[in-house]
């Protein structure tokens, strides 16, 4: 999937992937797509919850083994 | 208007120290305005010198626990309070407890505000979520 930036949150556990995600999103422009890599199982539910609360759009998810990939379009 | 969330912290052990920080940083990351009110044994967590330990016999394992948390990206208590403040989380020390326990405003971490019960309840009344950590 096309992306403008990547945030590698592998190895981090709740709440750090979400905290880092919120910080990273502030650096990006509206319409850009951020790829988030995580391996905390909590992220599977947490990232969609974060997106729905903040109004950023989750445009895709992928799983490669234990790695979760999220594609988030910045509002 | 942004959503608002309040927490009351009444215990000063390691677990009670981290719960509001984890919830608070997450809520702030989700665009929620967060207020955390520390009272009774929780108030000591806001002192510059605070080094919370796990409860009871588990206190002996605090260092090991801290190391495991560091490995998954969760910083020290002091550092996490700073990060939470950077995200806009508000920290308040209960004025009555400060008086009872002899805690001075100058003993508190920079950025911590002092608050009475009525002011906190006003914030809680305006909040969508209020949690009690005790």
Backbone of each chain as ProteinMPNN parsed JSONL, in Angstrom:
{"seq_chain_A": "XXXXXXXXXXXXXXXXXXXXXXXXXXXXXXXXXXXXXXXXXXXXXXXXXXXXXXXXXXXXXXXXXXXXXXXXXXX", "coords_chain_A": {"N_chain_A": [[0.84, -1.207, 0.0], [0.394, 2.269, -0.696], [2.375, 4.753, 0.897], [3.25, 7.58, 2.971], [4.822, 7.914, 5.143], [6.494, 6.054, 7.758], [5.94, 4.546, 10.892], [7.664, 2.836, 13.215], [6.681, 0.79, 15.579], [7.332, -1.57, 16.675], [8.009, -3.934, 19.206], [7.236, -2.273, 21.215], [4.918, -1.846, 23.912], [1.439, -1.511, 24.879], [0.798, 1.543, 26.544], [2.367, 2.659, 24.574], [2.618, 2.396, 21.64], [0.304, 3.781, 20.77], [0.626, 6.306, 21.936], [2.963, 7.161, 20.66], [2.039, 7.113, 18.069], [0.089, 9.148, 18.097], [1.764, 11.338, 18.445], [3.327, 11.244, 16.128], [1.475, 11.629, 14.08], [0.907, 14.299, 14.263], [3.001, 15.437, 12.942], [2.475, 15.074, 10.323], [0.765, 15.798, 7.181], [-2.625, 16.618, 6.231], [-4.397, 14.074, 4.551], [-2.18, 12.565, 3.952], [-0.665, 9.286, 4.113], [0.037, 7.175, 6.764], [2.132, 4.549, 7.673], [1.928, 2.16, 10.156], [3.808, 0.079, 12.153], [3.455, -2.654, 14.29], [3.773, -4.927, 17.066], [2.427, -5.511, 19.304], [-0.217, -7.251, 20.631], [-2.454, -5.978, 21.558], [-2.685, -3.75, 19.988], [-4.146, -4.393, 17.778], [-6.86, -3.989, 18.291], [-6.701, -1.522, 19.478], [-5.649, 0.419, 17.695], [-7.654, 0.73, 15.609], [-9.656, 1.742, 17.373], [-8.484, 4.105, 18.284], [-8.349, 5.477, 15.848], [-11.081, 5.795, 15.234], [-11.884, 7.452, 17.305], [-10.366, 9.745, 16.926], [-10.862, 10.566, 14.393], [-9.214, 10.058, 12.273], [-8.521, 8.129, 9.352], [-8.646, 4.642, 9.036], [-7.243, 2.99, 6.555], [-6.326, 0.575, 5.733], [-5.252, -2.746, 6.714], [-2.703, -5.083, 7.502], [-1.308, -8.335, 8.067], [1.69, -9.783, 8.932], [2.96, -12.566, 9.829], [3.806, -12.127, 13.116], [3.753, -9.446, 12.964], [1.903, -6.518, 12.83], [0.392, -4.42, 10.459], [-0.638, -1.183, 9.915], [-2.51, 1.139, 8.021], [-2.922, 4.469, 7.927], [-4.902, 7.165, 7.128], [-4.389, 10.544, 7.285], [-6.461, 12.916, 8.853]], "CA_chain_A": [[0.0, 0.0, 0.0], [1.169, 3.512, -0.791], [2.503, 5.421, 2.2], [4.096, 8.773, 2.994], [5.751, 7.813, 6.278], [6.354, 4.826, 8.53], [6.281, 4.583, 12.314], [7.969, 1.485, 13.662], [6.394, 0.65, 17.018], [7.565, -2.959, 17.056], [8.71, -4.056, 20.486], [6.593, -1.418, 22.221], [3.634, -2.342, 24.388], [0.421, -0.542, 25.27], [0.137, 2.422, 25.579], [3.355, 3.422, 23.815], [2.346, 2.558, 20.205], [-0.731, 4.807, 20.563], [1.219, 7.603, 22.298], [3.888, 7.524, 19.572], [1.208, 7.357, 16.896], [-0.516, 10.483, 18.225], [2.829, 12.331, 18.24], [3.761, 11.181, 14.734], [0.414, 12.157, 13.222], [0.998, 15.768, 14.302], [4.05, 15.878, 12.009], [2.053, 14.809, 8.947], [-0.26, 16.688, 6.617], [-3.926, 16.028, 5.913], [-4.429, 13.285, 3.316], [-1.024, 11.671, 3.882], [-0.903, 7.962, 4.7], [1.083, 6.709, 7.676], [2.192, 3.114, 7.935], [2.318, 1.876, 11.538], [4.174, -1.324, 12.385], [3.373, -2.971, 15.715], [3.631, -6.357, 17.37], [1.645, -5.649, 20.535], [-1.522, -7.766, 20.204], [-3.461, -4.977, 21.921], [-2.778, -2.751, 18.916], [-5.142, -4.872, 16.82], [-8.111, -3.303, 18.617], [-6.429, -0.147, 19.931], [-5.44, 1.354, 16.583], [-8.967, 1.133, 15.074], [-10.355, 2.562, 18.372], [-7.844, 5.435, 18.238], [-8.755, 6.119, 14.589], [-12.491, 6.216, 15.263], [-12.006, 8.562, 18.261], [-9.659, 10.95, 16.486], [-11.338, 10.958, 13.069], [-8.284, 9.659, 11.211], [-9.146, 6.987, 8.69], [-7.86, 3.419, 8.872], [-7.548, 2.61, 5.175], [-5.919, -0.796, 5.455], [-4.456, -3.468, 7.716], [-2.083, -6.318, 7.002], [-0.603, -9.102, 9.094], [2.781, -10.618, 8.427], [3.393, -13.283, 11.031], [3.4, -11.422, 14.333], [3.79, -8.003, 12.714], [0.66, -5.902, 12.354], [0.63, -3.189, 9.7], [-1.841, -0.343, 9.808], [-2.352, 2.289, 7.126], [-3.818, 5.486, 8.484], [-4.968, 8.4, 6.347], [-4.502, 11.659, 8.24], [-7.654, 13.757, 8.571]], "C_chain_A": [[0.872, 1.252, 0.0], [1.214, 4.23, 0.563], [3.444, 6.607, 2.098], [5.116, 8.725, 4.121], [5.495, 6.494, 6.995], [6.727, 5.093, 9.984], [6.465, 3.144, 12.769], [7.778, 1.394, 15.17], [6.565, -0.806, 17.449], [8.368, -3.011, 18.347], [8.092, -3.206, 21.575], [5.247, -2.018, 22.627], [2.73, -1.198, 24.811], [0.874, 0.227, 26.504], [1.092, 3.073, 24.577], [3.092, 3.488, 22.302], [1.337, 3.679, 19.921], [-0.167, 6.207, 20.866], [2.143, 8.086, 21.176], [3.116, 7.864, 18.296], [0.621, 8.771, 16.933], [0.528, 11.572, 17.972], [3.204, 12.422, 16.762], [2.747, 11.86, 13.805], [0.468, 13.686, 13.154], [2.028, 16.301, 13.31], [3.588, 15.777, 10.55], [0.937, 15.75, 8.51], [-1.547, 15.902, 6.33], [-3.855, 15.286, 4.578], [-3.251, 12.337, 3.174], [-1.358, 10.341, 4.556], [0.308, 7.533, 5.523], [0.988, 5.196, 7.812], [2.676, 2.924, 9.368], [2.613, 0.391, 11.666], [4.122, -1.576, 13.884], [3.314, -4.478, 15.902], [2.983, -6.589, 18.737], [0.24, -6.1, 20.128], [-2.65, -6.783, 20.525], [-3.702, -3.97, 20.807], [-3.876, -3.1, 17.913], [-6.494, -4.171, 17.03], [-7.879, -1.821, 18.911], [-6.301, 0.842, 18.771], [-6.774, 1.735, 15.915], [-9.746, 2.027, 16.051], [-9.814, 3.992, 18.356], [-8.315, 6.191, 16.997], [-10.192, 6.627, 14.688], [-12.682, 7.387, 16.226], [-11.417, 9.856, 17.713], [-10.081, 11.4, 15.085], [-10.333, 10.719, 11.953], [-8.79, 8.328, 10.645], [-8.194, 5.801, 8.566], [-8.184, 2.862, 7.49], [-7.089, 1.195, 4.833], [-5.17, -1.416, 6.61], [-3.877, -4.711, 7.059], [-1.432, -7.024, 8.18], [0.474, -9.926, 8.439], [3.369, -11.336, 9.622], [2.886, -12.54, 12.244], [3.33, -9.913, 14.132], [2.432, -7.526, 12.174], [1.021, -4.621, 11.626], [-0.688, -2.441, 9.564], [-1.539, 0.806, 8.861], [-3.397, 3.322, 7.5], [-3.743, 6.752, 7.644], [-5.269, 9.549, 7.308], [-5.68, 12.554, 7.863], [-7.236, 15.202, 8.302]], "O_chain_A": [[1.939, 1.287, 0.612], [0.213, 4.3, 1.275], [4.33, 6.637, 1.244], [6.143, 9.401, 4.072], [4.428, 5.894, 6.861], [7.707, 5.78, 10.269], [5.536, 2.338, 12.715], [8.615, 1.864, 15.94], [6.01, -1.226, 18.464], [9.293, -2.224, 18.549], [8.396, -3.401, 22.752], [4.537, -2.611, 21.814], [3.179, -0.08, 25.065], [1.313, -0.41, 27.461], [0.68, 3.945, 23.812], [3.318, 4.543, 21.71], [1.49, 4.43, 18.958], [-0.446, 7.166, 20.146], [2.116, 9.255, 20.791], [3.484, 8.77, 17.548], [0.65, 9.495, 15.938], [0.228, 12.599, 17.363], [3.374, 13.511, 16.213], [3.119, 12.569, 12.87], [0.126, 14.29, 12.138], [1.957, 17.455, 12.886], [4.227, 16.325, 9.652], [0.27, 16.395, 9.32], [-1.532, 14.677, 6.205], [-3.321, 15.805, 3.598], [-3.302, 11.404, 2.372], [-2.21, 10.271, 5.442], [1.441, 7.528, 5.044], [-0.088, 4.639, 8.034], [3.714, 3.464, 9.753], [1.78, -0.452, 11.333], [4.68, -0.805, 14.665], [2.867, -5.212, 15.021], [2.987, -7.703, 19.261], [-0.427, -5.407, 19.36], [-3.676, -6.761, 19.845], [-4.79, -3.405, 20.694], [-4.458, -2.219, 17.28], [-7.175, -3.811, 16.07], [-8.731, -0.977, 18.635], [-6.788, 1.969, 18.855], [-7.019, 2.917, 15.673], [-10.421, 2.963, 15.624], [-10.574, 4.96, 18.406], [-8.638, 7.377, 17.064], [-10.49, 7.749, 14.277], [-13.547, 8.232, 15.998], [-11.918, 10.941, 18.007], [-9.706, 12.484, 14.64], [-10.561, 11.125, 10.813], [-9.396, 7.52, 11.349], [-7.08, 5.934, 8.059], [-9.27, 2.324, 7.274], [-7.422, 0.673, 3.769], [-4.528, -0.718, 7.395], [-4.49, -5.308, 6.174], [-1.053, -6.392, 9.166], [0.212, -10.679, 7.501], [4.188, -10.774, 10.348], [1.681, -12.338, 12.397], [2.898, -9.184, 15.025], [1.902, -8.063, 11.201], [1.841, -3.834, 12.097], [-1.707, -2.998, 9.153], [-0.45, 1.378, 8.892], [-4.6, 3.078, 7.402], [-2.675, 7.337, 7.468], [-6.259, 9.53, 8.039], [-5.864, 12.9, 6.696], [-8.088, 16.054, 8.047]]}, "seq_chain_B": "XXXXXXXXXXXXXXXXXXXXXXXXXXXXXXXXXXXXXXXXXXXXXXXXXXXXXXXXXXXXXXXXXXXXXXXXXXXXXXXXXXXXXXXXXXXXXXXXXXXXXXXXXXXXXXXXXXXXXXXXXXXXXXXXXXXXXX", "coords_chain_B": {"N_chain_B": [[-16.512, 20.883, 21.588], [-13.82, 19.451, 23.4], [-13.689, 16.049, 24.626], [-13.767, 15.167, 28.099], [-11.862, 13.818, 30.784], [-11.556, 12.481, 34.037], [-9.459, 11.499, 36.767], [-9.012, 9.923, 39.934], [-6.45, 9.417, 42.205], [-5.548, 7.459, 44.845], [-3.689, 5.914, 46.066], [-0.214, 5.065, 46.587], [1.443, 3.166, 45.415], [3.545, 1.373, 43.035], [2.003, 0.151, 40.959], [-0.404, 1.577, 41.125], [0.594, 3.979, 40.506], [1.32, 3.826, 37.832], [-1.021, 3.127, 36.429], [-2.851, 5.425, 36.116], [-1.181, 6.942, 34.514], [-0.827, 5.461, 32.194], [-3.483, 5.225, 31.284], [-4.032, 7.962, 31.14], [-2.104, 9.073, 29.312], [-2.87, 7.691, 27.054], [-5.573, 8.491, 26.702], [-5.183, 11.253, 26.314], [-3.76, 11.104, 23.959], [-5.793, 10.376, 22.338], [-7.17, 12.622, 21.98], [-8.552, 13.553, 24.181], [-9.292, 15.673, 26.947], [-7.456, 15.605, 29.881], [-7.565, 15.147, 33.41], [-5.894, 14.597, 36.385], [-6.208, 13.781, 39.702], [-4.537, 13.727, 42.69], [-4.655, 12.206, 45.805], [-4.508, 11.599, 49.408], [-2.475, 8.747, 49.911], [-1.676, 8.785, 47.349], [-0.715, 11.268, 46.719], [2.014, 11.571, 47.297], [3.226, 10.564, 45.03], [3.57, 12.63, 43.338], [5.689, 14.015, 44.211], [8.98, 15.368, 43.729], [10.897, 13.567, 44.436], [9.75, 11.086, 44.215], [9.685, 7.573, 44.183], [8.116, 5.093, 43.311], [7.155, 1.897, 44.664], [6.407, -1.598, 44.089], [3.477, -3.17, 45.581], [3.44, -4.502, 48.982], [5.194, -7.564, 49.607], [6.08, -7.768, 47.04], [7.483, -5.532, 46.51], [10.167, -5.927, 46.477], [10.729, -6.756, 43.971], [10.547, -4.625, 42.32], [12.547, -3.279, 40.806], [13.248, -5.167, 38.865], [10.858, -5.435, 37.536], [10.536, -2.871, 36.556], [12.61, -2.811, 34.736], [11.719, -4.653, 32.834], [9.527, -3.262, 31.888], [10.733, -1.071, 30.753], [11.975, -2.281, 28.624], [9.874, -2.697, 26.88], [9.27, -0.203, 26.089], [8.064, 1.483, 27.953], [8.557, 4.232, 29.916], [10.468, 5.418, 32.851], [8.825, 6.295, 35.97], [8.979, 9.072, 36.582], [9.773, 10.118, 34.103], [7.607, 9.365, 32.565], [5.555, 10.874, 33.644], [6.389, 13.368, 32.805], [6.182, 13.025, 30.002], [3.422, 12.669, 29.818], [2.542, 15.176, 30.656], [3.539, 16.692, 28.543], [1.805, 15.833, 26.607], [-0.386, 17.113, 27.402], [-1.726, 16.347, 29.712], [-3.21, 17.066, 32.84], [-1.983, 17.475, 36.123], [-2.836, 17.235, 39.505], [-2.309, 18.059, 42.914], [-3.792, 17.218, 45.997], [-4.86, 19.666, 48.185], [-5.459, 19.445, 50.929], [-4.324, 16.958, 51.683], [-1.667, 17.586, 51.238], [-1.24, 19.403, 53.285], [-1.741, 17.732, 55.532], [0.25, 15.804, 55.265], [2.517, 17.214, 55.225], [3.607, 18.117, 52.805], [5.209, 20.303, 50.684], [4.579, 22.906, 48.224], [6.856, 23.336, 46.785], [8.039, 20.879, 46.867], [6.894, 19.406, 44.932], [6.738, 17.927, 41.628], [7.81, 19.79, 38.751], [5.28, 21.66, 37.123], [3.087, 20.462, 38.242], [-0.115, 21.092, 39.563], [-1.937, 22.573, 42.33], [-4.954, 21.649, 44.017], [-8.28, 21.974, 45.304], [-11.032, 19.995, 46.691], [-13.56, 20.886, 45.751], [-12.995, 22.228, 43.362], [-11.947, 20.134, 41.892], [-14.199, 18.477, 41.747], [-15.841, 20.024, 40.205], [-14.558, 19.85, 37.727], [-14.879, 17.086, 37.389], [-17.638, 16.872, 37.201], [-18.031, 17.96, 34.736], [-17.014, 16.052, 33.128], [-16.853, 13.211, 30.854], [-15.965, 10.787, 31.587], [-15.019, 9.361, 34.644], [-12.557, 8.039, 36.652], [-11.602, 6.013, 39.407], [-8.68, 5.408, 41.042], [-7.603, 3.298, 43.26]], "CA_chain_B": [[-15.649, 20.876, 22.781], [-13.138, 18.169, 23.591], [-14.138, 15.204, 25.735], [-12.987, 15.381, 29.305], [-11.75, 12.626, 31.625], [-10.947, 12.753, 35.334], [-9.073, 10.335, 37.562], [-8.59, 10.163, 41.311], [-5.451, 8.425, 42.601], [-5.474, 7.551, 46.305], [-2.64, 5.028, 46.57], [1.087, 5.492, 46.069], [2.322, 2.073, 44.983], [3.996, 1.36, 41.644], [0.891, -0.176, 40.056], [-1.35, 2.695, 41.154], [1.299, 5.109, 39.89], [1.361, 3.682, 36.369], [-2.348, 3.026, 35.803], [-3.36, 6.695, 35.59], [-0.289, 7.462, 33.471], [-1.131, 4.716, 30.973], [-4.811, 5.686, 30.845], [-3.97, 9.403, 30.856], [-1.389, 9.346, 28.058], [-3.683, 7.151, 25.961], [-6.731, 9.378, 26.498], [-4.686, 12.504, 25.729], [-3.412, 10.765, 22.572], [-7.051, 10.241, 21.596], [-7.79, 13.939, 21.892], [-9.354, 13.843, 25.372], [-8.683, 16.538, 27.967], [-7.309, 14.705, 31.035], [-7.246, 15.734, 34.713], [-5.621, 13.548, 37.378], [-6.201, 14.369, 41.041], [-3.839, 12.828, 43.62], [-5.042, 12.469, 47.186], [-3.958, 10.661, 50.403], [-1.146, 8.183, 49.631], [-1.336, 9.057, 45.955], [-0.082, 12.589, 46.581], [3.468, 11.409, 47.316], [3.698, 10.236, 43.68], [3.847, 13.874, 42.609], [6.911, 14.647, 44.729], [10.161, 15.233, 42.853], [11.703, 12.43, 44.895], [8.922, 9.875, 44.205], [10.213, 6.334, 43.583], [7.115, 4.124, 43.759], [7.517, 0.467, 44.727], [5.284, -2.536, 44.024], [2.921, -3.325, 46.929], [3.774, -5.638, 49.851], [6.47, -8.266, 49.379], [6.478, -7.575, 45.637], [8.332, -4.343, 46.391], [11.531, -6.394, 46.222], [10.882, -7.018, 42.535], [10.244, -3.404, 41.576], [13.614, -2.991, 39.837], [13.143, -6.131, 37.777], [9.621, -5.08, 36.836], [10.825, -1.615, 35.857], [13.479, -3.157, 33.608], [10.863, -5.287, 31.828], [8.69, -2.216, 31.294], [11.611, -0.258, 29.922], [12.242, -3.055, 27.408], [8.741, -2.568, 25.958], [9.081, 1.202, 25.737], [7.398, 2.283, 28.989], [9.647, 4.878, 30.636], [10.41, 5.531, 34.311], [7.66, 7.042, 36.449], [9.227, 10.508, 36.428], [9.803, 10.416, 32.667], [6.257, 9.179, 32.026], [4.786, 12.049, 34.067], [6.799, 14.446, 31.877], [5.57, 12.743, 28.687], [1.979, 12.917, 29.944], [2.38, 16.634, 30.684], [3.769, 17.157, 27.166], [0.588, 15.519, 25.852], [-1.445, 17.99, 27.898], [-2.398, 15.81, 30.91], [-3.096, 17.952, 34.003], [-1.766, 16.769, 37.387], [-3.176, 18.063, 40.658], [-2.123, 17.53, 44.265], [-4.863, 17.616, 46.914], [-4.298, 20.641, 49.143], [-5.617, 18.938, 52.298], [-3.301, 15.939, 51.905], [-0.361, 18.266, 51.329], [-1.186, 19.932, 54.641], [-1.665, 16.622, 56.496], [1.493, 15.041, 55.124], [3.651, 18.138, 55.238], [4.21, 18.24, 51.474], [5.192, 21.705, 50.245], [4.448, 23.06, 46.771], [8.2, 23.252, 46.199], [8.429, 19.462, 46.824], [6.192, 18.757, 43.815], [7.361, 17.954, 40.303], [7.426, 20.991, 38.016], [4.09, 21.519, 36.272], [1.962, 19.956, 39.035], [-0.912, 22.162, 40.155], [-2.63, 22.158, 43.553], [-6.388, 21.806, 43.809], [-9.186, 21.527, 46.364], [-12.058, 19.031, 46.279], [-14.642, 21.529, 44.991], [-12.519, 22.496, 41.997], [-11.859, 18.847, 41.19], [-15.561, 17.991, 41.471], [-16.346, 20.814, 39.07], [-13.997, 19.197, 36.535], [-15.483, 15.755, 37.269], [-19.006, 17.081, 36.739], [-17.994, 18.301, 33.31], [-16.325, 14.968, 32.416], [-17.607, 12.073, 30.349], [-15.431, 9.599, 32.253], [-14.25, 9.58, 35.864], [-12.063, 6.766, 37.176], [-10.991, 6.068, 40.734], [-7.576, 4.453, 41.124], [-7.274, 3.214, 44.685]], "C_chain_B": [[-15.045, 19.481, 22.971], [-13.776, 17.378, 24.73], [-13.23, 15.429, 26.925], [-12.99, 14.106, 30.134], [-11.048, 12.996, 32.915], [-10.55, 11.443, 36.001], [-8.707, 10.794, 38.959], [-7.601, 9.06, 41.659], [-5.242, 8.539, 44.105], [-4.421, 6.641, 46.917], [-1.316, 5.36, 45.901], [2.003, 4.377, 45.619], [2.562, 2.143, 43.469], [2.847, 1.133, 40.657], [-0.113, 0.979, 39.975], [-0.724, 3.946, 40.527], [1.191, 5.041, 38.371], [-0.019, 3.667, 35.721], [-2.866, 4.375, 35.277], [-2.48, 7.27, 34.484], [-0.572, 6.774, 32.137], [-2.478, 5.171, 30.406], [-4.75, 7.142, 30.382], [-3.268, 9.713, 29.546], [-2.205, 8.838, 26.872], [-4.858, 8.077, 25.655], [-6.29, 10.686, 25.84], [-4.313, 12.279, 24.259], [-4.646, 10.63, 21.701], [-7.824, 11.552, 21.574], [-8.653, 14.313, 23.084], [-8.565, 14.744, 26.328], [-8.632, 15.722, 29.269], [-6.887, 15.465, 32.296], [-7.037, 14.617, 35.721], [-5.394, 14.198, 38.74], [-5.604, 13.352, 42.016], [-4.177, 13.198, 45.047], [-4.509, 11.358, 48.11], [-2.617, 10.084, 49.945], [-0.741, 8.362, 48.179], [-0.497, 10.324, 45.81], [1.449, 12.506, 46.521], [4.053, 11.108, 45.942], [4.077, 11.489, 42.897], [5.074, 14.593, 43.142], [8.069, 14.393, 43.768], [10.923, 13.952, 43.175], [10.962, 11.096, 44.802], [9.614, 8.717, 43.491], [9.271, 5.208, 43.995], [7.606, 2.677, 43.679], [6.248, -0.37, 44.597], [4.76, -2.774, 45.438], [3.445, -4.573, 47.654], [5.139, -6.229, 49.554], [6.987, -8.056, 47.955], [7.415, -6.391, 45.459], [9.779, -4.723, 46.06], [11.786, -6.585, 44.729], [10.656, -5.783, 41.669], [11.267, -3.133, 40.468], [13.512, -3.875, 38.61], [11.947, -5.796, 36.874], [9.853, -3.854, 35.955], [11.656, -1.892, 34.594], [12.659, -3.758, 32.464], [10.0, -4.238, 31.125], [9.501, -1.355, 30.351], [11.86, -0.948, 28.573], [11.094, -2.955, 26.399], [8.342, -1.097, 25.77], [8.396, 2.062, 26.786], [8.468, 2.898, 29.894], [9.469, 4.877, 32.157], [9.213, 6.393, 34.705], [7.825, 8.537, 36.193], [9.152, 10.928, 34.961], [8.396, 10.329, 32.071], [5.34, 10.338, 32.439], [5.104, 13.212, 33.121], [6.147, 14.26, 30.512], [4.085, 13.058, 28.705], [1.71, 14.424, 29.935], [2.562, 17.222, 29.29], [2.53, 16.918, 26.3], [-0.604, 16.332, 26.352], [-2.197, 17.474, 29.117], [-2.142, 16.76, 32.089], [-2.969, 17.133, 35.281], [-2.044, 17.718, 38.544], [-2.876, 17.333, 41.959], [-3.224, 18.094, 45.149], [-4.28, 18.504, 48.013], [-4.371, 20.12, 50.581], [-4.539, 17.904, 52.621], [-1.931, 16.581, 52.055], [-0.173, 18.81, 52.741], [-0.975, 18.834, 55.669], [-0.315, 15.926, 56.46], [2.726, 15.941, 55.071], [4.363, 18.231, 53.895], [4.085, 19.704, 51.036], [5.078, 21.761, 48.721], [5.801, 22.915, 46.086], [8.716, 21.806, 46.15], [7.881, 18.771, 45.575], [6.967, 18.883, 42.507], [6.925, 19.228, 39.584], [6.209, 20.727, 37.119], [2.872, 20.994, 37.017], [1.228, 21.139, 39.662], [-1.526, 21.669, 41.468], [-4.111, 22.509, 43.41], [-7.163, 21.319, 45.032], [-10.272, 20.635, 45.799], [-13.131, 19.679, 45.402], [-14.223, 21.777, 43.544], [-12.408, 21.202, 41.207], [-13.254, 18.354, 40.814], [-16.206, 18.756, 40.329], [-15.848, 20.183, 37.767], [-14.672, 17.843, 36.295], [-16.919, 15.859, 36.743], [-19.067, 17.34, 35.241], [-17.439, 17.153, 32.462], [-17.266, 13.881, 31.932], [-17.22, 10.813, 31.107], [-14.734, 10.035, 33.531], [-13.852, 8.225, 36.431], [-11.44, 6.986, 38.542], [-9.92, 4.988, 40.804], [-7.174, 4.357, 42.587], [-7.357, 1.787, 45.19]], "O_chain_B": [[-15.7, 18.468, 22.725], [-14.328, 17.95, 25.67], [-12.075, 15.828, 26.78], [-13.994, 13.395, 30.186], [-10.063, 13.735, 32.903], [-11.207, 10.416, 35.83], [-8.174, 11.886, 39.159], [-7.885, 7.885, 41.431], [-4.81, 9.583, 44.596], [-4.27, 6.593, 48.138], [-1.292, 5.873, 44.782], [3.204, 4.591, 45.452], [1.882, 2.865, 42.74], [2.733, 1.832, 39.65], [-0.607, 1.313, 38.898], [-1.429, 4.85, 40.078], [0.997, 6.057, 37.705], [-0.18, 4.136, 34.594], [-3.276, 4.465, 34.119], [-2.964, 7.999, 33.618], [-0.56, 7.412, 31.085], [-2.602, 5.461, 29.216], [-5.34, 7.507, 29.365], [-3.758, 10.514, 28.75], [-2.233, 9.468, 25.815], [-5.11, 8.41, 24.497], [-6.946, 11.172, 24.918], [-4.524, 13.153, 23.419], [-4.57, 10.753, 20.478], [-8.994, 11.585, 21.194], [-9.409, 15.282, 23.019], [-7.353, 14.6, 26.494], [-9.658, 15.205, 29.71], [-5.986, 16.304, 32.265], [-7.916, 13.773, 35.895], [-4.516, 15.045, 38.909], [-6.116, 12.24, 42.147], [-4.012, 14.345, 45.46], [-4.105, 10.297, 47.633], [-1.706, 10.846, 49.619], [0.41, 8.116, 47.818], [0.323, 10.439, 44.899], [2.096, 13.263, 45.797], [5.233, 11.36, 45.7], [4.813, 11.417, 41.913], [5.47, 15.636, 42.621], [8.136, 13.364, 43.095], [11.52, 13.334, 42.293], [11.478, 10.076, 45.257], [10.069, 8.851, 42.355], [9.575, 4.451, 44.916], [8.348, 2.29, 42.776], [5.156, 0.08, 44.944], [5.504, -2.602, 46.403], [3.836, -5.558, 47.028], [6.104, -5.514, 49.286], [8.188, -8.155, 47.702], [8.06, -6.242, 44.421], [10.514, -3.949, 45.447], [12.934, -6.576, 44.284], [10.584, -5.876, 40.444], [10.902, -2.802, 39.34], [13.663, -3.419, 37.476], [12.018, -5.865, 35.647], [9.439, -3.798, 34.797], [11.437, -1.295, 33.54], [12.862, -3.432, 31.294], [9.773, -4.317, 29.918], [9.027, -0.956, 29.287], [11.944, -0.298, 27.531], [11.312, -3.11, 25.198], [7.226, -0.792, 25.349], [8.164, 3.248, 26.551], [9.203, 2.173, 30.564], [8.461, 4.402, 32.679], [8.661, 7.125, 33.884], [6.928, 9.188, 35.656], [8.554, 11.948, 34.62], [8.035, 11.111, 31.191], [4.457, 10.737, 31.68], [4.211, 13.943, 32.694], [5.623, 15.211, 29.932], [3.544, 13.629, 27.758], [0.772, 14.892, 29.29], [1.837, 18.135, 28.894], [2.239, 17.688, 25.384], [-1.698, 16.25, 25.793], [-3.191, 18.072, 29.528], [-1.015, 17.201, 32.31], [-3.746, 16.206, 35.507], [-1.559, 18.85, 38.569], [-3.151, 16.141, 42.092], [-3.556, 19.277, 45.075], [-3.32, 18.126, 48.684], [-3.444, 20.332, 51.363], [-3.918, 17.952, 53.682], [-1.131, 16.17, 52.896], [0.906, 18.698, 53.323], [-0.145, 18.965, 56.568], [0.205, 15.506, 57.494], [3.845, 15.462, 54.89], [5.581, 18.405, 53.846], [2.99, 20.266, 51.022], [5.427, 20.811, 48.02], [5.889, 22.434, 44.956], [9.708, 21.527, 45.477], [8.339, 17.691, 45.202], [7.744, 19.817, 42.311], [5.803, 19.698, 39.777], [6.13, 19.699, 36.446], [1.754, 21.062, 36.508], [1.84, 22.055, 40.212], [-1.621, 20.461, 41.685], [-4.48, 23.503, 42.784], [-6.754, 20.373, 45.706], [-10.426, 20.524, 44.583], [-13.565, 19.082, 44.417], [-15.004, 21.562, 42.617], [-12.726, 21.157, 40.019], [-13.469, 17.873, 39.702], [-17.014, 18.209, 39.578], [-16.617, 20.003, 36.823], [-14.995, 17.491, 35.161], [-17.356, 15.034, 35.94], [-20.036, 16.981, 34.572], [-17.391, 17.25, 31.236], [-18.33, 13.652, 32.508], [-18.021, 9.89, 31.258], [-13.941, 10.977, 33.513], [-14.703, 7.366, 36.663], [-10.826, 8.022, 38.799], [-10.211, 3.802, 40.647], [-6.48, 5.235, 43.101], [-7.111, 1.533, 46.369]]}, "name": "protein", "num_of_chains": 2, "seq": "XXXXXXXXXXXXXXXXXXXXXXXXXXXXXXXXXXXXXXXXXXXXXXXXXXXXXXXXXXXXXXXXXXXXXXXXXXXXXXXXXXXXXXXXXXXXXXXXXXXXXXXXXXXXXXXXXXXXXXXXXXXXXXXXXXXXXXXXXXXXXXXXXXXXXXXXXXXXXXXXXXXXXXXXXXXXXXXXXXXXXXXXXXXXXXXXXXXXXXXXXXXXXXXXX"}
